[in-house]
Amino acid sequence: MLREIAIKDFAIVDNITVELTSGMTVITGETGAGKSIMLDALSLCVGDRADARTVRPGAKKADISARFDLTHVPAARLWLSSRELATDDDECILRRIVSAEGRSKAFINGTPATLADCSDIGQLLVDIHSQHEHQSLLRGSTQRELLDAYAGAQTSAEAVANIAKNYKVLSDDYARIAGQSDADNARRDLLAYQVSELDEIAVRAGEFNELESEHKLLSNADFLRDSTNQANDGCELAQEQITRLKALIDDDRHDEKLVSNIRELLASADIQIEEARQELRHYGEGLELDPQRLSEVESRLDTINALARKHRVLPEALPAHHLAMTEELANLAGGDEHLAELAGRLEILRADYQKAAKKLSKARTKAAKKLADSVVMTLSQLGMERCQFVVELTPVPSGELSPRGAEEVEFLVSTNPGSKAGPLPKIASGGELSRISLALQVAASENVTAPTMIFDEVDVGIGGGVAEVVGTLLRRLAQSVQVICVTHLGQVASQGQHHFKVSKGSSDQATQTDLELLNAEGRIDEIARMVGGVDMTESSRAHAQDMLSRAKGH
């Protein structure tokens, strides 16, 4: 769940850090105070597009970070681990920086990230329900996942998706092999000839370099022998000179202390030169004059070079080229056998898919009517008693193995009697959509898709008893997930277990928003303002206190 959000230089916020806990948290304040700023900032952390206008006037950049506790979110922990972004303390920190020029940077646990990655992990952590079109309920994938969660069929849905994915990979391989053209057959004939030629020559790995080294020795054997003999003679002369030098130093007239080191150096030089003579002798004995072998090496090198030019590769690369062509020929030659094997595996996968999809369809069909009835009943309590809600299951084309299953899932709604139900984005207004979202989440509260749910102005256009129902439903939902609600109604605010008040202050230099966690007295005053208006009276305070007392009893 969301543990903390820190906002700096964003919109009219200077620097605010908000710590959050489980249960239901409400955010209230005067119109225009900036109640939704925190939610807008959080939306940036989970992948929303940035706008330079969101940077506070006069600031160089806006800096926002959100810290989530992943203790009970295994899907998010797995996502992070698969990308080597996990931490030892089961936390996830999403950070977003937006410069005054409009440039944006995103981070996940301190590592630079793309907006797509932030969005992916964000969907596992928080679900934002607002009156804007980007809210998750408008996505077909969210509607399908919500129905599957309500039906308890997530495992079946995952199995169907995996089988469909594997089938697609194998099917593509089958189509590629089955579609081999005359050009492929010509390629196979050419490869057969070339591989046969390479087989006959049979160049070993490293052979070319070995032959070049041997050719160098054989072709220069005369010169090498002469130079070796001359070097050996030179060493002999050097040893004679050292012997004369040693005799001069051995004269008794020298001071022994001064010449002892010189004597040792000369003796060491004599030893090293003798070792050099032995190495030269050994080297010289290994040099052979073998014209026949030289001819054989030159012939082999000519053959390898000619073959390398023919295949347009370096001579030393011929063995690897030979292996690659042999493997390609084997793949082409084994195409028929491989094709038959793939066909058999495809039949097995198709049977597995149909079995898994049938099981998923059965669960969806059973849950669709039950979910729709539950949503309609809740909507009637929310002042939308004439609303129709339908979970439509549309079969996919026959023979198609869709990763989504054997049917498409779509939520349809009709808000006016006699009107045909249509897609949510086209029919429901912002306020209606928020209440439909709430009804859906309450219905599926035991299998929620995110551990933190945020409702922005879910109570727009309602009041009185309906507002109290909204608050009660949100509090009930908070028993399963963390709920954060921006509201302007006291009936909803009174149901919160934690209450933040947003206020806006102005000075000659700037306007800024502040956020305050209210105590018991502060809550009474704020709810009294919300239900009674600007002129707070003892009656409005007593009414506020009564609302809070009744909320605790729920």
C-alpha positions as a Python dict, from the first residue, in 0.01 Angstrom:
ca = {
    (1, 'M'): (0, 0, 0),
    (2, 'L'): (99, 369, -30),
    (3, 'R'): (305, 465, 275),
    (4, 'E'): (432, 812, 183),
    (5, 'I'): (420, 1070, -88),
    (6, 'A'): (662, 1363, -103),
    (7, 'I'): (585, 1660, -328),
    (8, 'K'): (818, 1951, -396),
    (9, 'D'): (756, 2250, -624),
    (10, 'F'): (454, 2094, -794),
    (11, 'A'): (163, 2319, -902),
    (12, 'I'): (107, 2541, -595),
    (13, 'V'): (277, 2303, -351),
    (14, 'D'): (607, 2420, -205),
    (15, 'N'): (721, 2116, -7),
    (16, 'I'): (486, 1857, 146),
    (17, 'T'): (547, 1505, 276),
    (18, 'V'): (237, 1298, 361),
    (19, 'E'): (254, 973, 555),
    (20, 'L'): (-39, 735, 500),
    (21, 'T'): (-166, 421, 671),
    (22, 'S'): (-421, 149, 601),
    (23, 'G'): (-796, 202, 614),
    (24, 'M'): (-988, 495, 468),
    (25, 'T'): (-822, 836, 434),
    (26, 'V'): (-1024, 1141, 328),
    (27, 'I'): (-894, 1467, 185),
    (28, 'T'): (-1113, 1776, 211),
    (29, 'G'): (-1080, 2150, 167),
    (30, 'E'): (-1231, 2460, 13),
    (31, 'T'): (-1299, 2464, -359),
    (32, 'G'): (-978, 2561, -540),
    (33, 'A'): (-754, 2477, -243),
    (34, 'G'): (-587, 2198, -436),
    (35, 'K'): (-749, 1882, -298),
    (36, 'S'): (-658, 1680, -607),
    (37, 'I'): (-297, 1796, -632),
    (38, 'M'): (-169, 1499, -434),
    (39, 'L'): (-350, 1260, -667),
    (40, 'D'): (-223, 1444, -975),
    (41, 'A'): (130, 1415, -840),
    (42, 'L'): (84, 1044, -772),
    (43, 'S'): (-46, 997, -1127),
    (44, 'L'): (285, 1133, -1257),
    (45, 'C'): (474, 874, -1051),
    (46, 'V'): (274, 592, -1212),
    (47, 'G'): (335, 702, -1569),
    (48, 'D'): (114, 999, -1661),
    (49, 'R'): (251, 1245, -1915),
    (50, 'A'): (430, 1548, -1771),
    (51, 'D'): (363, 1914, -1844),
    (52, 'A'): (604, 2197, -1771),
    (53, 'R'): (308, 2398, -1638),
    (54, 'T'): (291, 2164, -1338),
    (55, 'V'): (622, 2306, -1206),
    (56, 'R'): (561, 2568, -937),
    (57, 'P'): (621, 2922, -1075),
    (58, 'G'): (979, 3030, -1004),
    (59, 'A'): (1105, 2675, -939),
    (60, 'K'): (1354, 2489, -1160),
    (61, 'K'): (1183, 2151, -1132),
    (62, 'A'): (905, 1955, -965),
    (63, 'D'): (1017, 1650, -766),
    (64, 'I'): (765, 1384, -657),
    (65, 'S'): (822, 1046, -495),
    (66, 'A'): (580, 780, -372),
    (67, 'R'): (684, 499, -136),
    (68, 'F'): (486, 174, -138),
    (69, 'D'): (493, -120, 103),
    (70, 'L'): (497, -446, -97),
    (71, 'T'): (456, -686, 195),
    (72, 'H'): (121, -811, 65),
    (73, 'V'): (177, -745, -307),
    (74, 'P'): (361, -1052, -444),
    (75, 'A'): (289, -959, -807),
    (76, 'A'): (475, -628, -764),
    (77, 'R'): (767, -798, -588),
    (78, 'L'): (794, -1048, -873),
    (79, 'W'): (780, -766, -1133),
    (80, 'L'): (1065, -582, -962),
    (81, 'S'): (1274, -897, -913),
    (82, 'S'): (1244, -993, -1279),
    (83, 'R'): (1401, -656, -1368),
    (84, 'E'): (1658, -657, -1084),
    (85, 'L'): (1488, -358, -919),
    (86, 'A'): (1379, -523, -592),
    (87, 'T'): (1501, -403, -251),
    (88, 'D'): (1566, -599, 66),
    (89, 'D'): (1293, -417, 261),
    (90, 'D'): (999, -502, 30),
    (91, 'E'): (948, -140, -73),
    (92, 'C'): (902, 34, -404),
    (93, 'I'): (983, 402, -448),
    (94, 'L'): (856, 565, -766),
    (95, 'R'): (1005, 907, -838),
    (96, 'R'): (935, 1161, -1108),
    (97, 'I'): (1123, 1484, -1184),
    (98, 'V'): (982, 1742, -1426),
    (99, 'S'): (1194, 2041, -1527),
    (100, 'A'): (1060, 2389, -1594),
    (101, 'E'): (1149, 2329, -1961),
    (102, 'G'): (919, 2025, -1972),
    (103, 'R'): (1186, 1753, -1961),
    (104, 'S'): (1097, 1456, -1747),
    (105, 'K'): (1288, 1176, -1570),
    (106, 'A'): (1144, 873, -1393),
    (107, 'F'): (1303, 634, -1141),
    (108, 'I'): (1206, 301, -984),
    (109, 'N'): (1394, 232, -659),
    (110, 'G'): (1660, 481, -767),
    (111, 'T'): (1715, 330, -1113),
    (112, 'P'): (1620, 532, -1425),
    (113, 'A'): (1301, 393, -1579),
    (114, 'T'): (1067, 446, -1872),
    (115, 'L'): (713, 577, -1833),
    (116, 'A'): (589, 241, -1962),
    (117, 'D'): (768, 65, -1675),
    (118, 'C'): (626, 312, -1422),
    (119, 'S'): (280, 250, -1564),
    (120, 'D'): (324, -129, -1550),
    (121, 'I'): (432, -136, -1185),
    (122, 'G'): (183, 139, -1102),
    (123, 'Q'): (-111, -75, -1217),
    (124, 'L'): (-3, -338, -963),
    (125, 'L'): (15, -83, -681),
    (126, 'V'): (-262, 174, -717),
    (127, 'D'): (-592, 218, -897),
    (128, 'I'): (-697, 580, -946),
    (129, 'H'): (-1068, 641, -1002),
    (130, 'S'): (-1131, 993, -1119),
    (131, 'Q'): (-1356, 1172, -1363),
    (132, 'H'): (-1085, 1171, -1629),
    (133, 'E'): (-1076, 940, -1926),
    (134, 'H'): (-747, 780, -1826),
    (135, 'Q'): (-897, 597, -1532),
    (136, 'S'): (-845, 223, -1541),
    (137, 'L'): (-1211, 119, -1561),
    (138, 'L'): (-1230, 245, -1920),
    (139, 'R'): (-969, -7, -2030),
    (140, 'G'): (-1100, -334, -2167),
    (141, 'S'): (-819, -522, -1996),
    (142, 'T'): (-925, -383, -1657),
    (143, 'Q'): (-1288, -485, -1713),
    (144, 'R'): (-1181, -836, -1809),
    (145, 'E'): (-943, -866, -1512),
    (146, 'L'): (-1209, -737, -1274),
    (147, 'L'): (-1462, -997, -1394),
    (148, 'D'): (-1201, -1273, -1369),
    (149, 'A'): (-1110, -1160, -1018),
    (150, 'Y'): (-1478, -1156, -919),
    (151, 'A'): (-1517, -1507, -1063),
    (152, 'G'): (-1201, -1628, -891),
    (153, 'A'): (-1072, -1729, -1233),
    (154, 'Q'): (-735, -1550, -1248),
    (155, 'T'): (-546, -1881, -1263),
    (156, 'S'): (-763, -2005, -1552),
    (157, 'A'): (-718, -1674, -1736),
    (158, 'E'): (-341, -1694, -1696),
    (159, 'A'): (-338, -2053, -1823),
    (160, 'V'): (-539, -1954, -2132),
    (161, 'A'): (-303, -1661, -2204),
    (162, 'N'): (7, -1879, -2172),
    (163, 'I'): (-128, -2153, -2398),
    (164, 'A'): (-232, -1896, -2660),
    (165, 'K'): (114, -1738, -2648),
    (166, 'N'): (288, -2074, -2695),
    (167, 'Y'): (50, -2164, -2979),
    (168, 'K'): (129, -1836, -3157),
    (169, 'V'): (505, -1901, -3139),
    (170, 'L'): (472, -2257, -3273),
    (171, 'S'): (221, -2150, -3536),
    (172, 'D'): (463, -1887, -3669),
    (173, 'D'): (738, -2150, -3691),
    (174, 'Y'): (504, -2385, -3875),
    (175, 'A'): (403, -2116, -4126),
    (176, 'R'): (767, -2025, -4190),
    (177, 'I'): (873, -2385, -4260),
    (178, 'A'): (557, -2477, -4453),
    (179, 'G'): (598, -2172, -4673),
    (180, 'Q'): (939, -2263, -4808),
    (181, 'S'): (957, -2158, -5175),
    (182, 'D'): (1151, -2270, -5480),
    (183, 'A'): (1420, -2030, -5368),
    (184, 'D'): (1450, -2232, -5045),
    (185, 'N'): (1491, -2553, -5245),
    (186, 'A'): (1755, -2389, -5464),
    (187, 'R'): (1932, -2277, -5149),
    (188, 'R'): (1927, -2634, -5019),
    (189, 'D'): (2083, -2768, -5343),
    (190, 'L'): (2354, -2502, -5335),
    (191, 'L'): (2429, -2573, -4968),
    (192, 'A'): (2453, -2947, -5037),
    (193, 'Y'): (2721, -2884, -5304),
    (194, 'Q'): (2914, -2632, -5095),
    (195, 'V'): (2906, -2844, -4780),
    (196, 'S'): (3026, -3146, -4979),
    (197, 'E'): (3318, -2940, -5111),
    (198, 'L'): (3402, -2817, -4760),
    (199, 'D'): (3374, -3171, -4625),
    (200, 'E'): (3632, -3285, -4882),
    (201, 'I'): (3881, -3012, -4789),
    (202, 'A'): (3802, -3052, -4415),
    (203, 'V'): (3988, -2753, -4274),
    (204, 'R'): (4043, -2795, -3901),
    (205, 'A'): (3991, -2513, -3651),
    (206, 'G'): (4325, -2335, -3615),
    (207, 'E'): (4486, -2529, -3905),
    (208, 'F'): (4543, -2223, -4125),
    (209, 'N'): (4742, -2039, -3858),
    (210, 'E'): (4944, -2354, -3783),
    (211, 'L'): (5031, -2395, -4151),
    (212, 'E'): (5137, -2034, -4185),
    (213, 'S'): (5372, -2070, -3888),
    (214, 'E'): (5518, -2391, -4030),
    (215, 'H'): (5557, -2234, -4375),
    (216, 'K'): (5748, -1945, -4225),
    (217, 'L'): (5999, -2184, -4065),
    (218, 'L'): (6040, -2409, -4369),
    (219, 'S'): (6080, -2129, -4622),
    (220, 'N'): (6343, -1952, -4409),
    (221, 'A'): (6530, -2261, -4285),
    (222, 'D'): (6865, -2170, -4459),
    (223, 'F'): (6865, -1816, -4325),
    (224, 'L'): (6761, -1927, -3978),
    (225, 'R'): (7038, -2187, -3959),
    (226, 'D'): (7306, -1940, -4072),
    (227, 'S'): (7191, -1671, -3833),
    (228, 'T'): (7174, -1923, -3549),
    (229, 'N'): (7529, -2039, -3616),
    (230, 'Q'): (7654, -1681, -3628),
    (231, 'A'): (7480, -1605, -3302),
    (232, 'N'): (7640, -1912, -3146),
    (233, 'D'): (7986, -1797, -3266),
    (234, 'G'): (7919, -1454, -3119),
    (235, 'C'): (7833, -1607, -2783),
    (236, 'E'): (8162, -1803, -2791),
    (237, 'L'): (8360, -1482, -2857),
    (238, 'A'): (8173, -1309, -2576),
    (239, 'Q'): (8268, -1589, -2336),
    (240, 'E'): (8634, -1553, -2435),
    (241, 'Q'): (8619, -1180, -2366),
    (242, 'I'): (8459, -1245, -2027),
    (243, 'T'): (8737, -1493, -1945),
    (244, 'R'): (9001, -1222, -2019),
    (245, 'L'): (8808, -968, -1812),
    (246, 'K'): (8787, -1207, -1520),
    (247, 'A'): (9164, -1262, -1539),
    (248, 'L'): (9224, -888, -1521),
    (249, 'I'): (8998, -851, -1218),
    (250, 'D'): (9161, -1149, -1041),
    (251, 'D'): (9492, -960, -1014),
    (252, 'D'): (9600, -939, -648),
    (253, 'R'): (9666, -568, -679),
    (254, 'H'): (9289, -494, -687),
    (255, 'D'): (9106, -420, -363),
    (256, 'E'): (8896, -733, -307),
    (257, 'K'): (8611, -539, -145),
    (258, 'L'): (8579, -315, -449),
    (259, 'V'): (8597, -580, -723),
    (260, 'S'): (8401, -869, -564),
    (261, 'N'): (8071, -743, -701),
    (262, 'I'): (8225, -699, -1049),
    (263, 'R'): (8358, -1054, -1038),
    (264, 'E'): (8007, -1186, -952),
    (265, 'L'): (7849, -994, -1239),
    (266, 'L'): (8100, -1129, -1489),
    (267, 'A'): (8045, -1485, -1362),
    (268, 'S'): (7667, -1440, -1395),
    (269, 'A'): (7706, -1305, -1750),
    (270, 'D'): (7921, -1604, -1841),
    (271, 'I'): (7650, -1842, -1712),
    (272, 'Q'): (7371, -1663, -1903),
    (273, 'I'): (7569, -1660, -2228),
    (274, 'E'): (7635, -2033, -2188),
    (275, 'E'): (7261, -2093, -2142),
    (276, 'A'): (7193, -1885, -2454),
    (277, 'R'): (7443, -2103, -2650),
    (278, 'Q'): (7261, -2417, -2537),
    (279, 'E'): (6923, -2274, -2645),
    (280, 'L'): (7070, -2169, -2982),
    (281, 'R'): (7211, -2518, -3033),
    (282, 'H'): (6874, -2677, -2949),
    (283, 'Y'): (6692, -2432, -3178),
    (284, 'G'): (6934, -2494, -3464),
    (285, 'E'): (6902, -2870, -3436),
    (286, 'G'): (6523, -2836, -3477),
    (287, 'L'): (6553, -2649, -3806),
    (288, 'E'): (6512, -2886, -4098),
    (289, 'L'): (6559, -2839, -4466),
    (290, 'D'): (6257, -3030, -4606),
    (291, 'P'): (6164, -2915, -4959),
    (292, 'Q'): (5895, -3182, -4990),
    (293, 'R'): (5717, -3072, -4671),
    (294, 'L'): (5748, -2709, -4780),
    (295, 'S'): (5573, -2799, -5107),
    (296, 'E'): (5296, -2981, -4922),
    (297, 'V'): (5236, -2685, -4687),
    (298, 'E'): (5228, -2436, -4975),
    (299, 'S'): (4981, -2652, -5165),
    (300, 'R'): (4752, -2683, -4864),
    (301, 'L'): (4766, -2307, -4801),
    (302, 'D'): (4682, -2236, -5167),
    (303, 'T'): (4381, -2469, -5146),
    (304, 'I'): (4252, -2307, -4825),
    (305, 'N'): (4302, -1952, -4958),
    (306, 'A'): (4120, -2035, -5283),
    (307, 'L'): (3826, -2186, -5093),
    (308, 'A'): (3812, -1888, -4859),
    (309, 'R'): (3798, -1646, -5153),
    (310, 'K'): (3521, -1851, -5310),
    (311, 'H'): (3311, -1830, -4994),
    (312, 'R'): (3413, -1470, -4924),
    (313, 'V'): (3541, -1537, -4574),
    (314, 'L'): (3883, -1515, -4411),
    (315, 'P'): (4085, -1839, -4437),
    (316, 'E'): (4088, -1884, -4058),
    (317, 'A'): (3706, -1848, -4054),
    (318, 'L'): (3646, -2142, -4289),
    (319, 'P'): (3583, -2404, -4014),
    (320, 'A'): (3312, -2189, -3848),
    (321, 'H'): (3162, -2111, -4190),
    (322, 'H'): (3159, -2485, -4267),
    (323, 'L'): (2977, -2563, -3943),
    (324, 'A'): (2716, -2288, -3997),
    (325, 'M'): (2640, -2407, -4350),
    (326, 'T'): (2616, -2768, -4232),
    (327, 'E'): (2362, -2667, -3963),
    (328, 'E'): (2159, -2460, -4213),
    (329, 'L'): (2150, -2754, -4454),
    (330, 'A'): (2038, -2986, -4174),
    (331, 'N'): (1754, -2747, -4084),
    (332, 'L'): (1640, -2727, -4446),
    (333, 'A'): (1674, -3098, -4502),
    (334, 'G'): (1484, -3177, -4185),
    (335, 'G'): (1201, -2938, -4261),
    (336, 'D'): (942, -3208, -4337),
    (337, 'E'): (1011, -3398, -4014),
    (338, 'H'): (1012, -3077, -3814),
    (339, 'L'): (689, -2969, -3980),
    (340, 'A'): (515, -3291, -3881),
    (341, 'E'): (642, -3254, -3524),
    (342, 'L'): (514, -2896, -3503),
    (343, 'A'): (175, -2997, -3640),
    (344, 'G'): (140, -3257, -3366),
    (345, 'R'): (239, -3010, -3094),
    (346, 'L'): (-6, -2752, -3233),
    (347, 'E'): (-292, -3003, -3213),
    (348, 'I'): (-207, -3076, -2850),
    (349, 'L'): (-193, -2705, -2766),
    (350, 'R'): (-524, -2638, -2943),
    (351, 'A'): (-690, -2913, -2739),
    (352, 'D'): (-537, -2775, -2418),
    (353, 'Y'): (-655, -2425, -2509),
    (354, 'Q'): (-1011, -2532, -2579),
    (355, 'K'): (-1027, -2713, -2248),
    (356, 'A'): (-885, -2419, -2050),
    (357, 'A'): (-1093, -2160, -2240),
    (358, 'K'): (-1411, -2360, -2182),
    (359, 'K'): (-1342, -2366, -1809),
    (360, 'L'): (-1275, -1990, -1809),
    (361, 'S'): (-1590, -1918, -2014),
    (362, 'K'): (-1801, -2116, -1771),
    (363, 'A'): (-1666, -1917, -1476),
    (364, 'R'): (-1713, -1584, -1658),
    (365, 'T'): (-2069, -1664, -1767),
    (366, 'K'): (-2167, -1759, -1413),
    (367, 'A'): (-2003, -1451, -1262),
    (368, 'A'): (-2120, -1196, -1522),
    (369, 'K'): (-2488, -1199, -1423),
    (370, 'K'): (-2405, -1210, -1053),
    (371, 'L'): (-2163, -916, -1084),
    (372, 'A'): (-2411, -711, -1287),
    (373, 'D'): (-2687, -771, -1031),
    (374, 'S'): (-2457, -672, -745),
    (375, 'V'): (-2348, -353, -923),
    (376, 'V'): (-2709, -256, -1008),
    (377, 'M'): (-2815, -307, -646),
    (378, 'T'): (-2528, -90, -521),
    (379, 'L'): (-2595, 177, -785),
    (380, 'S'): (-2956, 200, -672),
    (381, 'Q'): (-2826, 288, -326),
    (382, 'L'): (-2603, 552, -488),
    (383, 'G'): (-2890, 740, -649),
    (384, 'M'): (-2870, 559, -983),
    (385, 'E'): (-3170, 330, -934),
    (386, 'R'): (-3265, 351, -1303),
    (387, 'C'): (-2922, 251, -1424),
    (388, 'Q'): (-2878, -70, -1619),
    (389, 'F'): (-2543, -246, -1599),
    (390, 'V'): (-2453, -537, -1826),
    (391, 'V'): (-2144, -755, -1848),
    (392, 'E'): (-2140, -850, -2214),
    (393, 'L'): (-1949, -1157, -2330),
    (394, 'T'): (-1890, -1155, -2706),
    (395, 'P'): (-1749, -1478, -2858),
    (396, 'V'): (-1425, -1435, -3052),
    (397, 'P'): (-1422, -1558, -3416),
    (398, 'S'): (-1439, -1935, -3446),
    (399, 'G'): (-1100, -2104, -3454),
    (400, 'E'): (-914, -1805, -3306),
    (401, 'L'): (-699, -1876, -3002),
    (402, 'S'): (-710, -1542, -2825),
    (403, 'P'): (-493, -1489, -2516),
    (404, 'R'): (-798, -1316, -2366),
    (405, 'G'): (-1009, -1631, -2387),
    (406, 'A'): (-1301, -1746, -2599),
    (407, 'E'): (-1492, -1420, -2547),
    (408, 'E'): (-1433, -1047, -2520),
    (409, 'V'): (-1551, -885, -2197),
    (410, 'E'): (-1711, -541, -2200),
    (411, 'F'): (-1907, -347, -1940),
    (412, 'L'): (-2215, -175, -2083),
    (413, 'V'): (-2434, 78, -1908),
    (414, 'S'): (-2759, 265, -1965),
    (415, 'T'): (-2834, 561, -1738),
    (416, 'N'): (-3171, 650, -1888),
    (417, 'P'): (-3479, 422, -1893),
    (418, 'G'): (-3547, 278, -2239),
    (419, 'S'): (-3198, 358, -2369),
    (420, 'K'): (-2983, 80, -2505),
    (421, 'A'): (-2684, -7, -2292),
    (422, 'G'): (-2354, 109, -2443),
    (423, 'P'): (-1981, 125, -2358),
    (424, 'L'): (-1891, 311, -2038),
    (425, 'P'): (-1685, 592, -2201),
    (426, 'K'): (-1972, 685, -2435),
    (427, 'I'): (-2262, 668, -2191),
    (428, 'A'): (-2156, 752, -1837),
    (429, 'S'): (-2067, 1102, -1720),
    (430, 'G'): (-1769, 1164, -1495),
    (431, 'G'): (-1969, 1146, -1174),
    (432, 'E'): (-2165, 842, -1291),
    (433, 'L'): (-1846, 667, -1391),
    (434, 'S'): (-1696, 726, -1048),
    (435, 'R'): (-2000, 574, -878),
    (436, 'I'): (-1999, 276, -1118),
    (437, 'S'): (-1631, 229, -1033),
    (438, 'L'): (-1712, 233, -664),
    (439, 'A'): (-1995, -18, -707),
    (440, 'L'): (-1769, -251, -905),
    (441, 'Q'): (-1486, -233, -655),
    (442, 'V'): (-1721, -296, -364),
    (443, 'A'): (-1865, -599, -546),
    (444, 'A'): (-1516, -737, -614),
    (445, 'S'): (-1359, -621, -287),
    (446, 'E'): (-1250, -971, -188),
    (447, 'N'): (-1040, -999, -506),
    (448, 'V'): (-924, -641, -567),
    (449, 'T'): (-671, -579, -843),
    (450, 'A'): (-459, -319, -656),
    (451, 'P'): (-379, -269, -285),
    (452, 'T'): (-444, 107, -294),
    (453, 'M'): (-760, 262, -440),
    (454, 'I'): (-805, 634, -490),
    (455, 'F'): (-1140, 799, -555),
    (456, 'D'): (-1133, 1160, -670),
    (457, 'E'): (-1465, 1345, -628),
    (458, 'V'): (-1659, 1017, -637),
    (459, 'D'): (-1950, 1204, -478),
    (460, 'V'): (-2000, 1466, -751),
    (461, 'G'): (-2367, 1543, -808),
    (462, 'I'): (-2501, 1359, -503),
    (463, 'G'): (-2597, 1452, -152),
    (464, 'G'): (-2808, 1357, 148),
    (465, 'G'): (-2865, 988, 212),
    (466, 'V'): (-2688, 881, -108),
    (467, 'A'): (-2374, 1060, 6),
    (468, 'E'): (-2388, 872, 333),
    (469, 'V'): (-2417, 544, 139),
    (470, 'V'): (-2109, 638, -65),
    (471, 'G'): (-1914, 699, 253),
    (472, 'T'): (-2031, 371, 406),
    (473, 'L'): (-1936, 177, 93),
    (474, 'L'): (-1592, 336, 84),
    (475, 'R'): (-1536, 249, 449),
    (476, 'R'): (-1647, -108, 381),
    (477, 'L'): (-1407, -126, 86),
    (478, 'A'): (-1128, -1, 315),
    (479, 'Q'): (-1154, -325, 510),
    (480, 'S'): (-994, -499, 211),
    (481, 'V'): (-770, -228, 62),
    (482, 'Q'): (-625, 111, 140),
    (483, 'V'): (-877, 376, 30),
    (484, 'I'): (-792, 742, -31),
    (485, 'C'): (-1085, 966, -115),
    (486, 'V'): (-1101, 1331, -219),
    (487, 'T'): (-1446, 1459, -121),
    (488, 'H'): (-1647, 1775, -70),
    (489, 'L'): (-1927, 1608, 129),
    (490, 'G'): (-1929, 1581, 506),
    (491, 'Q'): (-2128, 1254, 489),
    (492, 'V'): (-1836, 1091, 307),
    (493, 'A'): (-1561, 1263, 505),
    (494, 'S'): (-1712, 1149, 836),
    (495, 'Q'): (-1659, 785, 734),
    (496, 'G'): (-1284, 829, 702),
    (497, 'Q'): (-1049, 689, 962),
    (498, 'H'): (-783, 949, 877),
    (499, 'H'): (-861, 1303, 765),
    (500, 'F'): (-637, 1554, 586),
    (501, 'K'): (-743, 1914, 527),
    (502, 'V'): (-608, 2107, 228),
    (503, 'S'): (-580, 2484, 256),
    (504, 'K'): (-442, 2751, 28),
    (505, 'G'): (-242, 3049, 148),
    (506, 'S'): (-118, 3354, -38),
    (507, 'S'): (159, 3608, 8),
    (508, 'D'): (304, 3884, -204),
    (509, 'Q'): (545, 3636, -358),
    (510, 'A'): (333, 3325, -425),
    (511, 'T'): (30, 3108, -353),
    (512, 'Q'): (84, 2770, -194),
    (513, 'T'): (-112, 2469, -69),
    (514, 'D'): (-72, 2314, 275),
    (515, 'L'): (-191, 1976, 401),
    (516, 'E'): (-282, 1913, 765),
    (517, 'L'): (-370, 1586, 941),
    (518, 'L'): (-671, 1673, 1157),
    (519, 'N'): (-721, 1562, 1514),
    (520, 'A'): (-1065, 1490, 1661),
    (521, 'E'): (-1154, 1856, 1720),
    (522, 'G'): (-1018, 1957, 1382),
    (523, 'R'): (-1235, 1696, 1214),
    (524, 'I'): (-1547, 1825, 1387),
    (525, 'D'): (-1473, 2180, 1271),
    (526, 'E'): (-1396, 2075, 913),
    (527, 'I'): (-1705, 1854, 874),
    (528, 'A'): (-1916, 2127, 1033),
    (529, 'R'): (-1786, 2368, 769),
    (530, 'M'): (-1867, 2116, 495),
    (531, 'V'): (-2227, 2058, 609),
    (532, 'G'): (-2304, 2404, 744),
    (533, 'G'): (-2121, 2646, 519),
    (534, 'V'): (-1900, 2940, 614),
    (535, 'D'): (-2092, 3041, 927),
    (536, 'M'): (-2013, 2762, 1170),
    (537, 'T'): (-2268, 2721, 1448),
    (538, 'E'): (-2297, 2500, 1752),
    (539, 'S'): (-2573, 2319, 1570),
    (540, 'S'): (-2348, 2239, 1272),
    (541, 'R'): (-2068, 2127, 1507),
    (542, 'A'): (-2313, 1902, 1695),
    (543, 'H'): (-2431, 1759, 1364),
    (544, 'A'): (-2069, 1693, 1261),
    (545, 'Q'): (-1995, 1522, 1590),
    (546, 'D'): (-2303, 1306, 1551),
    (547, 'M'): (-2195, 1204, 1198),
    (548, 'L'): (-1852, 1102, 1324),
    (549, 'S'): (-2003, 903, 1611),
    (550, 'R'): (-2238, 716, 1379),
    (551, 'A'): (-1949, 641, 1139),
    (552, 'K'): (-1753, 478, 1421),
    (553, 'G'): (-2049, 252, 1493),
    (554, 'H'): (-2054, 111, 1140),
}
